[in-house]
Amino acid sequence: MESSSAVPVSHSEREDILALLPVSTVVECRKGKIIYGPDQPSTSIYLLAAGTVRLSHIADDGYEVVVELIRPDEVFGESAFLSPARSSERATAHENTRVMIWPVSAIEDLITKRPRLAVSLLQIPAQRNLDFAQRIESLVIDNIERRLARTLIRLSKRVGAPAEDGSVRMIPMTHQLLSQHIGTSRELVTSHMNRFRKKGYLDYTRQQIVLYPRAFTNWTRAASAPS
């Protein structure tokens, strides 16, 4: 299966896309399964129906850079439209997932008949580019601690579930994954995560990460205020 990148698709956008697409094949992928990657390029567009998918870029030396965590109702794999497709990209089931699949050849045929579908699909890379621009800005101006904090806050909004006490329960993420997402070492992520836990900004186990957004937001504002 193939290359890609991801984007938030709103409920209305998802309905618009699905209304213009034929019935799709639904495939179940167990945790850790590679959906597509350098050794198995994809030729399809995917919509995540359940679970979480990890999108990565695989460098020439084999190092994995985590690009995004895809959540339900998001489309990914749009770089299948490129020829040749970007074989450095990999999509992996972060947990047990279900994905809907449309061959890109079928999508190309549909676009000629339903221009609205093309408009809906164009919104995906447009939104993704905005998200990447913000991440690049953080890489340039933020130190590792603030980069990690911003990433945790962002991921809590994407893959977290708010609780009554104001905290957000997130899916488990290893320190290795977080380090691959922000461009640093696992050891530094562990050090900062332990510091955040001592300060009461979050708690974590092998089962979940519990984030306290208000405490984190207050800290980031204080850290960026002029002295």
N, C-alpha and C positions, 0 to 999 in steps of 0.2 A: 504494500500500500504506500502512499506517497508523501509529498512534501506539503508544508503548510504553515499557517500562523492563524491566530485566533482573534475573536472579537466579541464583545458583548452584543447580543442581539436582543432587542427589546421584545416584549410579548407581542406587540402589534407587528413588528418586523418579522418575527418568526411565523406568525399567522399568514402574513403576506407572502413569504417565501413558500410555505407549505401549501398555500392555496394555489400556487402556480406550478407546483411539482406533482408528478404522479406518485402513486403509492410506492414507498421505499422498502427495500430490504432492511431488516433490523438484525444486527449481529451482536451477540453477547461476547464481551472480552473480559477474561479474568484478570485480576490484578497482576501487573508486570508484563502483560502481553504487549508486544510491539505491534502497533496497528499499521504503521508504515515506517520506513527508514532507509538509510543508505543501501542496505542489502536487499530491500524489497520496496522499490518505489511504488507510490500509489498513483492511480489514475482516476480518483474519485473525490467527490465533495462529501463531507460528513456533517451530520448534526448530532450532537450528544443528547441522548434521550435520558440517560441516568448515569450517575457516577461522576468521576473526574478523570480528565486526560491531561497528561503532561506533555507539552510541546518543547522540544529541545533542538539546539544546533550542535552537531557533532563536528568538532574541529579535526584538522588533518592528523593531529597526534592522538585522537580518540577522546579528548576531553569533552565532557558534556556541559553545555551552557543552557540552563533552563530558561526558556523564552516566556512561557505562560502556563498557567493552569486553566484548562477549559472546564467550564461548569455546564450543567444542563441547559438546554435551549440555545447553545452557542454553535455556530458553524465554524468548521476549520477544514483545512486541506485545499484552500483556494489557489495555492500556488501550483496545483495540478494543471492549471491553465497555461503555465509556462512550458515552453518547449526549447531545450530539454528541461524537465522538472528539476527543482533544486534537491539533489539527492543527499545533501548534508542535513536535512531536517528529519526529525524522528518524532513520532507520536506514540506514547506509551500509556496504557491504562494504569492510572495512579491507584485505582481501586477497581472493584468489579464494576463494569460499565455496560451500557447498551448504546449502540450508535446506529443511526440511520444513514444509508449509503446511496449515493447517486453517481453512476459513472460520468466522468466529465464529458465524454462524447455525447451522452444523452442531454446533459445540461446545455452544451453548445447548440444542439439542435433545437432545444426548447427556447433558448434565448432569441433565436431568429424569429420564432413565432410569438413570443411573449416578452416584448421589450421591458415590461415592468420587472420581470425577473432579473434582468441585467442591472437595473437601477438598484434593486434590493441587494444584489451580490456586491455591487461596487461600494456599498456602505461599509462592508466588512473591512477591506484593506484601508479605507479612509479612517475609520475609527482606530484600527490597529496602529496606524502611523502616528496618530495623536498620542496614544498610550506610550509608544516607544519613545517619542520625543520627550515626554515627561521623565521616563526612566533614564534617558541619556543625560538630561539636565541634572538629575540626582547623582549620576555617576561622576559628573564634572564638579559639582559644587558641594556635595555632602561627604562627610567622613563615613567610615564604615558603620559606626554606631547609628548615625542618623539614617543612612541608607537602609539598614536592617529595620529600623523602626518604621520608616515610610513603607517599606515592602510589607511588613506585617500588618499595618493598618490597611493597606490596599487589598491584600489577600483576605483579610477578615471581611471586607465588603463583598468580595467575589465568592468566597467559598465558606463563609461563616454563617452561623445561625444565632441571631440575637436571643439573649435570655432575659428573664424578668428583672434580674439584678443589674442590668446594663452591660453585662459582659457579653462577649461573642465567643461561641464555641466553634472551633475550626477543626477541619480534618487533620489527622496527624501528618506532620511534615518533618523529615529528618533534618538535622543540622547540615548534612551534606547537600541536600536539595536546596536549602536556603542559601548556602554558600555558592552553589552553582548559579543561583538566581541573581545574586548581587555582585558576584565577581570577587570573591575573597576565599580564605581558607576555612575549612570546617572548624578548626581550633578557635579561630577568632569569633566565629558565629557562636560557638558554645560558650566562650567567655562572656560575650555580650548578652546572650540569652540568660545566663546565670545572673548577671548583673540586673537585667530587667526583672527577673523573678524576685530578687532580693528587694528591689524597689517597689514591688507590688504592681508592676505594669502588666504582668502576665503570669500564667502558670502553665506547665506542660507535663504530659506523660506520654507513654507510647501510644495511648489511645486518642489523644486530642491535645490541642493548644487552646487555652482559655485566655482571651485577650480582654483587657480593660481599657477600651478606647478613650474614655475621658481622661484617664491618667496619662496615657500615651500622648494624646493631643496636647494636653497642658504642658507636658515635658518638651515636646517638639517646638511649641510656641515660645516657651521660655528659653530654649537653647538657641533659637534664631533671633531673639530680641537683642537689639544693640546694647552693649554694655555701657 
